[in-house]
């Protein structure tokens, strides 16, 4: 929880108890709970409005088209590397192994 350990949490509770007293702690907790709920509702409302805007403007479909065309280009590059660069790299590796002769790297 927020990178706070058990001992740190107990220390924070102890300090809050010392500062505010035992009578005010439940009120503070209720107020913080309500604030967190309002914040969560506000973020959910913002998310839903953004989603509605995206759907209304057709951004989602253009984004999917862009993603698919990008994926196609990546596949073309991969196949080009497999057909042109990989054989050359294998050939160079073999030549390098021939040059080293009996001297090999120890793993």
N, C-alpha and C positions, 0 to 999 in steps of 0.2 A: 504494500500500500504506500505509494509515493516514495519508496525507498527508505521508509522509516521502520526501524526494527522494534522489537517488543520493549526493550529497555528504554529506548528513546521515546516511545509512545507513553509509557508509564511516567517518564520524567515530564513530558509535556502536560499530561493530565494533572500531575502534582503541582506544576507551576500554575496552571489555570485554576486549580482549586485554591491555591494560596492567593491568587490575584482577585478572583471574583467571589469566592466563598461558596459554600455548598448550596445556598438558597438560589443563587442566580445561574448555576450551571445548567439545570434542566431547561430554563427559559432560553439560554444561549444556544443549547443544542437544538431546541425546537425551531428557533429562528434560523439557524444554519441549515437545518433540514428543509425548511420551506424555501430558503434561498436556493439551495441545490436543486429542488424540484422545479422551481421557476426557471432556473438556468437550463435544465434539461428540456423542459417544454419549449423554451425559446429556441434552443438549438434544433430540436425536432421540427419546429415550425419553419425555421430557415432552410433546413434540408429539404423539406417537402416543397417549399416555394421554389427553390433552385431546381429541383427535379421537374416540377411543373413547367418551369420556364424552358428547360432543356427539351422536354417532350414537345412543347408548343412550337419551338423554333426549329425543330428537326436536327438539332445539333448531335443528338445521339446517333442518328443514322449516318451522318457525315463523318462522325468520329469512328464508327465501325468501318466505313469504307476506307478511311485513311489508315486505320490499323491493319486492315486486310491487305491494302496495297503495300504498306511498309513490310509486312510479313512476306509478301511475294518477292519483294526486292531482296530481302535478307536471304531467302531461299535461293535466289538466283546467284547471289554472291557466294553462298556456301557451295553450291554446285560448281561454280567457276573455280573456286579454290581447290575443290576435290579433284577436278579434272586437269588443272594446269599447275598449280603450286605444289600439291602433294607429291606428284611423281618426281618433280625436280628436287624437292626436299629429300625424298627417299634416295634419289641418285647421289646427291651431295653427301648424305649420311654414309652411304656405302663407300664412296670415294674416301671420305675421311677415315673410316675404319681401315681401309686398305693402306692408307698413308701411315697410320700409327703402328701398324705391324704388331709385333709381340707386346708392345707397351700398351697396356690397357689400364683404364681407371679402376680403382678398387671401390666397390660400393660401400 
